[in-house]
Amino acid sequence: KVVHHRKSGKPNPCILGCFLFCISDDEQGYDLDLFCIPKHYATDLERVYIPHGLIQDRTERLAREIMKEMGGHHIVALCVLKGGYKFFADLLDFIKALNRNSDRSIPMTVDFIRLKSYYNDQSTGEIKVIGGDDLSTLTGKPMLLLQDIIDTGKTMKTLLQLLKQYNPKMVKVASLLVKRTPRSVGYRPDYVGFEVPDKFVVGYALDYNEYFRDLNVSEQHWSD
């Protein structure tokens, strides 16, 4: 990987002691021509915002933090579909690699839930559960909830209230992205991949009306 040498300048003020990777409001991203973008998406996208390699590296770091804090517990990893599936799969792969190669390990079972809280590019703040298994299996168990993006935080707060009915032993939340938006209700997950400006991004399983989930990078979407 290419890194910034500590003697070559000041550290990035957006990388904080709490392991929060903050992307600034004036971040321009990368030209689409630098990446392999499907032709059928070329006119719908502005810039590549977070390259795939950076997502992978950051996800591995989150796996290490989760191992440090939850290692030794038998956890239920709960994925919020559909947008969370790539983050979920990649994070669990990194955790499984740590299970094989470190002194600590996390025994895991997995489960899935599907929600609907977006219409076009706006979060409604209301949860519509359109899938999921019997969540009574969460009772008395530590749970790691994985989400693709926290926008206003209303959806996640509502979901956590719903899950409390099943009396899990503890709940930790990991989100690939958290938006910096004035509409936020102030909710912050336990583990954050990237804090991003209030822009609509797609790719890496994040969608716009079910399109763009198949992109490996996170990109800023241009909608007329």
Accessible surface in RSA format (square Angstrom, percent):
REM  Atomic radii and reference values for relative SASA: ProtOr
REM  Chains: A
REM  Algorithm: Lee & Richards
REM  Probe-radius: 1.40
REM  Slices: 20
REM RES _ NUM      All-atoms   Total-Side   Main-Chain    Non-polar    All polar
REM                ABS   REL    ABS   REL    ABS   REL    ABS   REL    ABS   REL
RES LYS A   1   192.67  94.0 109.81  67.4  82.86 197.3  92.86  83.6  99.81 106.3
RES VAL A   2   154.74 101.8 123.10 111.4  31.64  76.2 126.48 109.9  28.26  76.6
RES VAL A   3   109.99  72.4  82.88  75.0  27.11  65.3  90.07  78.3  19.92  54.0
RES HIS A   4   118.48  64.8  89.41  62.1  29.07  74.4  73.95  76.2  44.53  51.8
RES HIS A   5   111.67  61.0 103.98  72.3   7.68  19.7  74.54  76.8  37.13  43.2
RES ARG A   6   213.64  89.7 187.99  95.8  25.65  61.1  70.02  95.7 143.62  87.0
RES LYS A   7   180.91  88.3 145.03  89.0  35.88  85.4  94.67  85.2  86.24  91.9
RES SER A   8    75.86  64.1  36.63  48.9  39.24  90.4  46.67  99.4  29.19  40.9
RES GLY A   9    38.22  47.1   0.00   N/A  38.22  47.1  31.73  87.1   6.50  14.6
RES LYS A  10   187.96  91.7 167.86 103.0  20.10  47.8 113.21 101.9  74.76  79.6
RES PRO A  11   112.31  81.9 100.90  92.0  11.41  41.5 106.03  87.5   6.27  39.0
RES ASN A  12    74.83  51.6  59.50  57.5  15.33  36.9  21.68  52.2  53.14  51.4
RES PRO A  13   113.32  82.6  92.71  84.5  20.60  74.9 104.55  86.3   8.77  54.5
RES CYS A  14    25.78  19.5  23.69  26.4   2.08   4.9   2.59   6.6  23.18  25.0
RES ILE A  15    96.68  55.0  78.01  58.1  18.67  45.0  78.01  56.2  18.67  50.7
RES LEU A  16    83.13  46.3  73.32  52.5   9.81  24.7  77.28  54.3   5.85  15.7
RES GLY A  17    76.52  94.4   0.00   N/A  76.52  94.4  46.82 128.5  29.70  66.5
RES CYS A  18    93.60  70.8  64.44  71.9  29.16  68.5  48.07 121.8  45.53  49.1
RES PHE A  19    86.08  43.1  79.42  49.2   6.66  17.3  82.77  50.2   3.31   9.5
RES LEU A  20    21.04  11.7  19.91  14.2   1.13   2.8  21.04  14.8   0.00   0.0
RES PHE A  21    44.95  22.5  44.66  27.7   0.30   0.8  44.84  27.2   0.11   0.3
RES CYS A  22    18.77  14.2  15.16  16.9   3.61   8.5   1.78   4.5  16.98  18.3
RES ILE A  23    13.93   7.9  10.51   7.8   3.42   8.2  13.93  10.0   0.00   0.0
RES SER A  24    44.42  37.5  38.95  52.0   5.48  12.6  30.06  64.0  14.37  20.1
RES ASP A  25    97.09  68.0  82.88  82.5  14.20  33.6  34.92  82.2  62.17  62.0
RES ASP A  26   105.87  74.2  92.63  92.2  13.24  31.3  42.21  99.3  63.66  63.5
RES GLU A  27    60.16  34.5  54.73  41.4   5.44  12.9  10.12  19.6  50.05  40.9
RES GLN A  28   124.90  69.8 116.64  85.2   8.26  19.7  51.51 109.6  73.39  55.7
RES GLY A  29    11.47  14.1   0.00   N/A  11.47  14.1   0.00   0.0  11.47  25.7
RES TYR A  30    93.23  43.5  91.31  52.0   1.92   5.0  52.74  39.6  40.49  49.9
RES ASP A  31    60.88  42.6  59.41  59.1   1.47   3.5  19.31  45.4  41.57  41.5
RES LEU A  32    31.85  17.7  28.46  20.4   3.39   8.5  28.50  20.0   3.35   9.0
RES ASP A  33   133.85  93.8 101.33 100.9  32.52  76.9  33.59  79.1 100.26 100.0
RES LEU A  34   128.07  71.3  96.46  69.0  31.61  79.5 101.10  71.0  26.98  72.6
RES PHE A  35    61.51  30.8  42.33  26.2  19.18  49.9  49.08  29.8  12.43  35.6
RES CYS A  36   133.35 100.9 102.33 114.1  31.03  72.9  41.49 105.1  91.86  99.1
RES ILE A  37    32.28  18.4  10.64   7.9  21.65  52.2  11.53   8.3  20.75  56.3
RES PRO A  38    45.01  32.8  32.13  29.3  12.89  46.8  44.29  36.6   0.72   4.5
RES LYS A  39   191.23  93.3 173.36 106.4  17.87  42.5 121.82 109.7  69.41  73.9
RES HIS A  40   125.83  68.8  97.65  67.9  28.18  72.1  86.68  89.3  39.14  45.5
RES TYR A  41    18.15   8.5  18.15  10.3   0.00   0.0   6.94   5.2  11.21  13.8
RES ALA A  42    48.33  44.4  39.21  60.5   9.12  20.7  39.26  55.3   9.06  24.0
RES THR A  43   125.23  89.1  98.12  99.5  27.11  64.6  84.64 113.7  40.59  61.4
RES ASP A  44    50.46  35.3  49.90  49.7   0.56   1.3   2.77   6.5  47.70  47.6
RES LEU A  45    12.20   6.8   0.00   0.0  12.20  30.7   0.00   0.0  12.20  32.8
RES GLU A  46    56.60  32.5  39.77  30.1  16.83  40.1  22.44  43.4  34.16  27.9
RES ARG A  47    78.48  33.0  78.48  40.0   0.00   0.0  28.86  39.4  49.62  30.1
RES VAL A  48     0.00   0.0   0.00   0.0   0.00   0.0   0.00   0.0   0.00   0.0
RES TYR A  49     6.47   3.0   1.43   0.8   5.04  13.1   1.43   1.1   5.04   6.2
RES ILE A  50     0.67   0.4   0.67   0.5   0.00   0.0   0.67   0.5   0.00   0.0
RES PRO A  51    25.37  18.5  25.37  23.1   0.00   0.0  25.37  20.9   0.00   0.0
RES HIS A  52    64.02  35.0  62.66  43.6   1.35   3.5  40.08  41.3  23.93  27.8
RES GLY A  53    50.04  61.7   0.00   N/A  50.04  61.7  38.58 105.9  11.46  25.7
RES LEU A  54    62.22  34.7  55.18  39.5   7.04  17.7  58.58  41.1   3.64   9.8
RES ILE A  55     0.52   0.3   0.52   0.4   0.00   0.0   0.52   0.4   0.00   0.0
RES GLN A  56    42.22  23.6  42.00  30.7   0.21   0.5  21.53  45.8  20.68  15.7
RES ASP A  57    55.89  39.1  48.61  48.4   7.28  17.2  13.76  32.4  42.13  42.0
RES ARG A  58    21.95   9.2  18.00   9.2   3.95   9.4   9.25  12.6  12.70   7.7
RES THR A  59     0.29   0.2   0.15   0.2   0.14   0.3   0.14   0.2   0.16   0.2
RES GLU A  60    57.75  33.2  57.75  43.7   0.00   0.0   8.02  15.5  49.73  40.6
RES ARG A  61    94.31  39.6  92.61  47.2   1.70   4.1  24.53  33.5  69.78  42.3
RES LEU A  62     4.21   2.3   4.21   3.0   0.00   0.0   4.21   3.0   0.00   0.0
RES ALA A  63     0.00   0.0   0.00   0.0   0.00   0.0   0.00   0.0   0.00   0.0
RES ARG A  64   123.30  51.8 116.52  59.4   6.78  16.1  32.38  44.3  90.92  55.1
RES GLU A  65    20.91  12.0  20.91  15.8   0.00   0.0   4.81   9.3  16.10  13.1
RES ILE A  66     0.00   0.0   0.00   0.0   0.00   0.0   0.00   0.0   0.00   0.0
RES MET A  67    11.58   6.0  11.58   7.7   0.00   0.0  11.58   9.8   0.00   0.0
RES LYS A  68   140.50  68.5 127.46  78.2  13.04  31.0  81.38  73.2  59.12  63.0
RES GLU A  69    93.73  53.8  65.78  49.8  27.95  66.5  28.81  55.7  64.92  53.0
RES MET A  70     0.13   0.1   0.13   0.1   0.00   0.0   0.13   0.1   0.00   0.0
RES GLY A  71     4.81   5.9   0.00   N/A   4.81   5.9   0.00   0.0   4.81  10.8
RES GLY A  72    66.37  81.8   0.00   N/A  66.37  81.8  34.75  95.4  31.62  70.8
RES HIS A  73    63.82  34.9  60.43  42.0   3.39   8.7  33.62  34.7  30.20  35.1
RES HIS A  74   101.07  55.2  91.47  63.6   9.60  24.6  68.73  70.8  32.35  37.6
RES ILE A  75     0.00   0.0   0.00   0.0   0.00   0.0   0.00   0.0   0.00   0.0
RES VAL A  76     6.77   4.5   6.77   6.1   0.00   0.0   6.77   5.9   0.00   0.0
RES ALA A  77     0.00   0.0   0.00   0.0   0.00   0.0   0.00   0.0   0.00   0.0
RES LEU A  78     0.00   0.0   0.00   0.0   0.00   0.0   0.00   0.0   0.00   0.0
RES CYS A  79     0.00   0.0   0.00   0.0   0.00   0.0   0.00   0.0   0.00   0.0
RES VAL A  80     6.87   4.5   6.37   5.8   0.50   1.2   6.37   5.5   0.50   1.3
RES LEU A  81    43.41  24.2  38.56  27.6   4.84  12.2  38.60  27.1   4.80  12.9
RES LYS A  82    77.26  37.7  69.85  42.9   7.40  17.6  34.96  31.5  42.29  45.0
RES GLY A  83     8.11  10.0   0.00   N/A   8.11  10.0   2.16   5.9   5.95  13.3
RES GLY A  84     0.06   0.1   0.00   N/A   0.06   0.1   0.00   0.0   0.06   0.1
RES TYR A  85    93.32  43.6  91.80  52.2   1.52   4.0  67.96  51.1  25.36  31.3
RES LYS A  86    44.69  21.8  43.13  26.5   1.56   3.7   7.65   6.9  37.04  39.4
RES PHE A  87     0.76   0.4   0.73   0.4   0.03   0.1   0.73   0.4   0.03   0.1
RES PHE A  88    12.89   6.4  12.89   8.0   0.00   0.0  12.89   7.8   0.00   0.0
RES ALA A  89    48.55  44.6  42.49  65.6   6.05  13.8  47.80  67.3   0.74   2.0
RES ASP A  90    28.50  20.0  27.60  27.5   0.90   2.1   1.30   3.1  27.20  27.1
RES LEU A  91     0.00   0.0   0.00   0.0   0.00   0.0   0.00   0.0   0.00   0.0
RES LEU A  92    14.07   7.8  14.07  10.1   0.00   0.0  14.07   9.9   0.00   0.0
RES ASP A  93    76.81  53.8  70.76  70.4   6.05  14.3  24.21  57.0  52.60  52.5
RES PHE A  94    44.88  22.5  43.74  27.1   1.14   3.0  44.09  26.7   0.79   2.3
RES ILE A  95     0.00   0.0   0.00   0.0   0.00   0.0   0.00   0.0   0.00   0.0
RES LYS A  96    95.69  46.7  95.00  58.3   0.68   1.6  47.19  42.5  48.49  51.7
RES ALA A  97    30.72  28.2  30.12  46.5   0.60   1.4  30.47  42.9   0.25   0.7
RES LEU A  98    24.06  13.4  23.84  17.1   0.21   0.5  24.06  16.9   0.00   0.0
RES ASN A  99    44.30  30.6  27.21  26.3  17.10  41.2  13.74  33.1  30.56  29.5
RES ARG A 100   175.03  73.5 137.91  70.3  37.12  88.4  72.36  98.9 102.67  62.2
RES ASN A 101   118.67  81.8  80.64  77.9  38.03  91.6  34.42  82.8  84.25  81.4
RES SER A 102    52.29  44.2  24.50  32.7  27.80  64.0  34.05  72.5  18.24  25.6
RES ASP A 103   158.47 111.0 116.51 116.0  41.95  99.2  37.80  89.0 120.67 120.3
RES ARG A 104   114.91  48.2 108.41  55.3   6.49  15.5  54.28  74.2  60.63  36.7
RES SER A 105    52.85  44.7  48.85  65.2   4.00   9.2  18.04  38.4  34.81  48.8
RES ILE A 106     0.94   0.5   0.00   0.0   0.94   2.3   0.21   0.2   0.73   2.0
RES PRO A 107    61.83  45.1  49.21  44.9  12.62  45.9  61.45  50.7   0.39   2.4
RES MET A 108    44.82  23.2  12.69   8.4  32.14  76.5  12.69  10.8  32.14  42.6
RES THR A 109    66.87  47.6  61.67  62.5   5.20  12.4  62.69  84.2   4.18   6.3
RES VAL A 110    76.15  50.1  52.34  47.4  23.80  57.4  52.34  45.5  23.80  64.6
RES ASP A 111    14.23  10.0  13.19  13.1   1.03   2.4   6.06  14.3   8.17   8.1
RES PHE A 112    75.29  37.7  75.06  46.5   0.23   0.6  75.06  45.5   0.23   0.7
RES ILE A 113     2.96   1.7   2.70   2.0   0.26   0.6   2.96   2.1   0.00   0.0
RES ARG A 114    77.26  32.4  77.26  39.4   0.00   0.0  17.16  23.5  60.10  36.4
RES LEU A 115    21.52  12.0   6.16   4.4  15.36  38.6   6.26   4.4  15.26  41.1
RES LYS A 116    89.58  43.7  85.64  52.5   3.94   9.4  56.41  50.8  33.17  35.3
RES SER A 117    16.24  13.7  10.70  14.3   5.54  12.8   1.51   3.2  14.73  20.6
RES TYR A 118    57.16  26.7  52.35  29.8   4.81  12.5  50.57  38.0   6.59   8.1
RES TYR A 119   160.13  74.8 157.13  89.4   2.99   7.8 114.15  85.8  45.98  56.7
RES ASN A 120    56.16  38.7  51.63  49.9   4.53  10.9   8.18  19.7  47.98  46.4
RES ASP A 121    47.50  33.3  40.87  40.7   6.63  15.7   2.96   7.0  44.54  44.4
RES GLN A 122   106.17  59.4 105.42  77.0   0.75   1.8  47.25 100.6  58.92  44.7
RES SER A 123    29.70  25.1   4.37   5.8  25.32  58.3   1.60   3.4  28.09  39.4
RES THR A 124    77.66  55.2  45.98  46.6  31.68  75.5  51.22  68.8  26.44  40.0
RES GLY A 125    13.76  17.0   0.00   N/A  13.76  17.0   2.92   8.0  10.84  24.3
RES GLU A 126   134.30  77.1 128.19  97.0   6.11  14.5  46.10  89.2  88.20  72.0
RES ILE A 127    36.57  20.8   5.91   4.4  30.66  73.9   6.29   4.5  30.28  82.2
RES LYS A 128   133.81  65.3 129.92  79.7   3.90   9.3  77.18  69.5  56.63  60.3
RES VAL A 129    74.51  49.0  46.75  42.3  27.76  66.9  46.75  40.6  27.76  75.3
RES ILE A 130    72.97  41.5  43.26  32.2  29.71  71.6  52.76  38.0  20.20  54.8
RES GLY A 131    28.52  35.2   0.00   N/A  28.52  35.2  25.05  68.7   3.47   7.8
RES GLY A 132    48.63  60.0   0.00   N/A  48.63  60.0   8.25  22.7  40.37  90.4
RES ASP A 133    97.03  68.0  80.36  80.0  16.67  39.4  24.93  58.7  72.10  71.9
RES ASP A 134    96.87  67.9  80.35  80.0  16.52  39.1  42.95 101.1  53.91  53.8
RES LEU A 135    13.56   7.6  10.82   7.7   2.74   6.9  10.82   7.6   2.74   7.4
RES SER A 136    55.51  46.9  47.22  63.0   8.29  19.1  34.32  73.1  21.19  29.7
RES THR A 137    71.96  51.2  62.40  63.3   9.56  22.8  66.68  89.6   5.28   8.0
RES LEU A 138     0.31   0.2   0.31   0.2   0.00   0.0   0.31   0.2   0.00   0.0
RES THR A 139    76.48  54.4  63.26  64.1  13.22  31.5  53.35  71.7  23.13  35.0
RES GLY A 140    47.12  58.1   0.00   N/A  47.12  58.1  28.93  79.4  18.20  40.8
RES LYS A 141    87.06  42.5  86.85  53.3   0.22   0.5  49.97  45.0  37.10  39.5
RES PRO A 142    10.20   7.4  10.20   9.3   0.00   0.0  10.20   8.4   0.00   0.0
RES MET A 143     0.13   0.1   0.13   0.1   0.00   0.0   0.13   0.1   0.00   0.0
RES LEU A 144     0.00   0.0   0.00   0.0   0.00   0.0   0.00   0.0   0.00   0.0
RES LEU A 145     0.00   0.0   0.00   0.0   0.00   0.0   0.00   0.0   0.00   0.0
RES LEU A 146     0.00   0.0   0.00   0.0   0.00   0.0   0.00   0.0   0.00   0.0
RES GLN A 147    15.88   8.9  15.88  11.6   0.00   0.0   0.00   0.0  15.88  12.0
RES ASP A 148    19.22  13.5  19.22  19.1   0.00   0.0   0.45   1.1  18.77  18.7
RES ILE A 149    20.28  11.5  14.08  10.5   6.19  14.9  14.08  10.1   6.19  16.8
RES ILE A 150     5.43   3.1   3.77   2.8   1.66   4.0   5.43   3.9   0.00   0.0
RES ASP A 151    12.71   8.9   6.81   6.8   5.90  13.9   4.78  11.3   7.93   7.9
RES THR A 152     9.36   6.7   8.46   8.6   0.91   2.2   7.68  10.3   1.68   2.5
RES GLY A 153     3.82   4.7   0.00   N/A   3.82   4.7   1.87   5.1   1.95   4.4
RES LYS A 154    98.32  48.0  95.15  58.4   3.17   7.5  41.91  37.7  56.41  60.1
RES THR A 155    16.27  11.6  15.93  16.1   0.34   0.8  15.38  20.7   0.89   1.3
RES MET A 156     1.69   0.9   0.81   0.5   0.88   2.1   0.89   0.8   0.79   1.1
RES LYS A 157   101.38  49.5  98.62  60.5   2.76   6.6  53.69  48.3  47.69  50.8
RES THR A 158    63.27  45.0  57.97  58.8   5.30  12.6  44.08  59.2  19.19  29.0
RES LEU A 159     0.24   0.1   0.24   0.2   0.00   0.0   0.24   0.2   0.00   0.0
RES LEU A 160    33.28  18.5  32.52  23.3   0.75   1.9  32.52  22.8   0.75   2.0
RES GLN A 161   112.07  62.7 106.60  77.9   5.47  13.0  40.45  86.1  71.61  54.3
RES LEU A 162    46.98  26.2  44.61  31.9   2.38   6.0  46.32  32.5   0.66   1.8
RES LEU A 163     0.52   0.3   0.52   0.4   0.00   0.0   0.52   0.4   0.00   0.0
RES LYS A 164   125.52  61.2 116.98  71.8   8.54  20.3  71.70  64.5  53.82  57.3
RES GLN A 165   133.51  74.7 102.91  75.2  30.60  72.9  43.41  92.4  90.11  68.3
RES TYR A 166    63.99  29.9  61.07  34.7   2.91   7.6  27.84  20.9  36.15  44.6
RES ASN A 167   101.58  70.0  92.18  89.1   9.40  22.6  23.21  55.9  78.37  75.7
RES PRO A 168    22.19  16.2   5.48   5.0  16.71  60.8   5.48   4.5  16.71 103.9
RES LYS A 169   139.18  67.9 105.97  65.0  33.21  79.1  70.01  63.0  69.17  73.7
RES MET A 170    55.19  28.6  47.12  31.2   8.07  19.2  32.56  27.7  22.63  30.0
RES VAL A 171    44.38  29.2  20.05  18.1  24.33  58.6  20.05  17.4  24.33  66.0
RES LYS A 172    56.02  27.3  56.02  34.4   0.00   0.0  16.17  14.6  39.85  42.4
RES VAL A 173     2.75   1.8   2.75   2.5   0.00   0.0   2.75   2.4   0.00   0.0
RES ALA A 174     0.00   0.0   0.00   0.0   0.00   0.0   0.00   0.0   0.00   0.0
RES SER A 175     0.00   0.0   0.00   0.0   0.00   0.0   0.00   0.0   0.00   0.0
RES LEU A 176     1.63   0.9   1.63   1.2   0.00   0.0   1.63   1.1   0.00   0.0
RES LEU A 177     0.63   0.4   0.63   0.5   0.00   0.0   0.63   0.4   0.00   0.0
RES VAL A 178     3.71   2.4   3.71   3.4   0.00   0.0   3.71   3.2   0.00   0.0
RES LYS A 179    12.45   6.1   8.17   5.0   4.28  10.2   1.11   1.0  11.34  12.1
RES ARG A 180    74.28  31.2  62.03  31.6  12.26  29.2  58.10  79.4  16.19   9.8
RES THR A 181    14.70  10.5   0.00   0.0  14.70  35.0   2.56   3.4  12.14  18.4
RES PRO A 182   129.97  94.7  88.96  81.1  41.01 149.1 102.90  85.0  27.07 168.2
RES ARG A 183   111.75  46.9  97.50  49.7  14.26  33.9  67.12  91.7  44.63  27.1
RES SER A 184    49.82  42.1  26.97  36.0  22.86  52.7  15.64  33.3  34.18  47.9
RES VAL A 185    62.79  41.3  30.44  27.6  32.35  78.0  39.83  34.6  22.96  62.3
RES GLY A 186    56.88  70.1   0.00   N/A  56.88  70.1  34.92  95.8  21.96  49.2
RES TYR A 187    38.36  17.9  27.88  15.9  10.48  27.3  31.86  23.9   6.50   8.0
RES ARG A 188   111.46  46.8  91.26  46.5  20.20  48.1  60.01  82.0  51.46  31.2
RES PRO A 189    11.01   8.0   0.00   0.0  11.01  40.0   0.09   0.1  10.92  67.9
RES ASP A 190    75.02  52.6  41.12  40.9  33.90  80.2  12.33  29.0  62.69  62.5
RES TYR A 191    11.02   5.1   7.81   4.4   3.21   8.4  11.02   8.3   0.00   0.0
RES VAL A 192    15.21  10.0  10.54   9.5   4.67  11.3  10.54   9.2   4.67  12.7
RES GLY A 193     0.01   0.0   0.00   N/A   0.01   0.0   0.01   0.0   0.00   0.0
RES PHE A 194     0.03   0.0   0.03   0.0   0.00   0.0   0.03   0.0   0.00   0.0
RES GLU A 195    17.48  10.0  17.48  13.2   0.00   0.0   0.00   0.0  17.48  14.3
RES VAL A 196     0.50   0.3   0.50   0.5   0.00   0.0   0.50   0.4   0.00   0.0
RES PRO A 197     5.77   4.2   4.97   4.5   0.80   2.9   5.21   4.3   0.56   3.5
RES ASP A 198    59.17  41.4  32.52  32.4  26.64  63.0  15.05  35.4  44.12  44.0
RES LYS A 199    57.06  27.8  50.55  31.0   6.52  15.5  41.40  37.3  15.66  16.7
RES PHE A 200    37.64  18.8  29.75  18.4   7.89  20.5  29.75  18.0   7.89  22.6
RES VAL A 201     4.59   3.0   1.04   0.9   3.55   8.6   1.04   0.9   3.55   9.6
RES VAL A 202     0.68   0.4   0.00   0.0   0.68   1.6   0.68   0.6   0.00   0.0
RES GLY A 203     0.12   0.1   0.00   N/A   0.12   0.1   0.00   0.0   0.12   0.3
RES TYR A 204     0.36   0.2   0.09   0.1   0.27   0.7   0.09   0.1   0.27   0.3
RES ALA A 205     0.00   0.0   0.00   0.0   0.00   0.0   0.00   0.0   0.00   0.0
RES LEU A 206     8.69   4.8   7.98   5.7   0.71   1.8   8.69   6.1   0.00   0.0
RES ASP A 207    35.77  25.1  26.18  26.1   9.59  22.7   0.07   0.2  35.70  35.6
RES TYR A 208    51.03  23.8  50.93  29.0   0.10   0.3  24.68  18.5  26.35  32.5
RES ASN A 209    67.42  46.5  52.32  50.6  15.10  36.4  22.27  53.6  45.15  43.6
RES GLU A 210    84.23  48.4  65.54  49.6  18.69  44.5  49.77  96.3  34.46  28.1
RES TYR A 211   140.21  65.5 138.76  78.9   1.45   3.8  91.53  68.8  48.67  60.0
RES PHE A 212     7.84   3.9   7.25   4.5   0.59   1.5   7.25   4.4   0.59   1.7
RES ARG A 213    38.07  16.0  37.20  19.0   0.87   2.1  24.47  33.4  13.60   8.2
RES ASP A 214    92.82  65.0  64.06  63.8  28.76  68.0  47.14 110.9  45.68  45.6
RES LEU A 215     5.65   3.1   3.98   2.8   1.67   4.2   5.65   4.0   0.00   0.0
RES ASN A 216    81.68  56.3  76.37  73.8   5.30  12.8  10.94  26.3  70.74  68.4
RES VAL A 217    13.03   8.6  13.03  11.8   0.00   0.0  13.03  11.3   0.00   0.0
RES SER A 218     1.04   0.9   1.04   1.4   0.00   0.0   0.39   0.8   0.65   0.9
RES GLU A 219     0.00   0.0   0.00   0.0   0.00   0.0   0.00   0.0   0.00   0.0
RES GLN A 220    34.05  19.0  34.05  24.9   0.00   0.0   0.69   1.5  33.36  25.3
RES HIS A 221    21.27  11.6   9.10   6.3  12.17  31.1   8.34   8.6  12.93  15.0
RES TRP A 222   135.66  54.4 130.46  63.1   5.21  12.2 121.06  64.5  14.60  23.7
RES SER A 223    57.17  48.3  30.20  40.3  26.97  62.1  12.38  26.4  44.80  62.8
RES ASP A 224   171.56 120.2  96.84  96.4  74.72 176.7  71.88 169.2  99.68  99.4
END  Absolute sums over single chains surface
CHAIN  1 A    12099.4       9631.9       2467.5       6536.4       5563.0
END  Absolute sums over all chains
TOTAL         12099.4       9631.9       2467.5       6536.4       5563.0
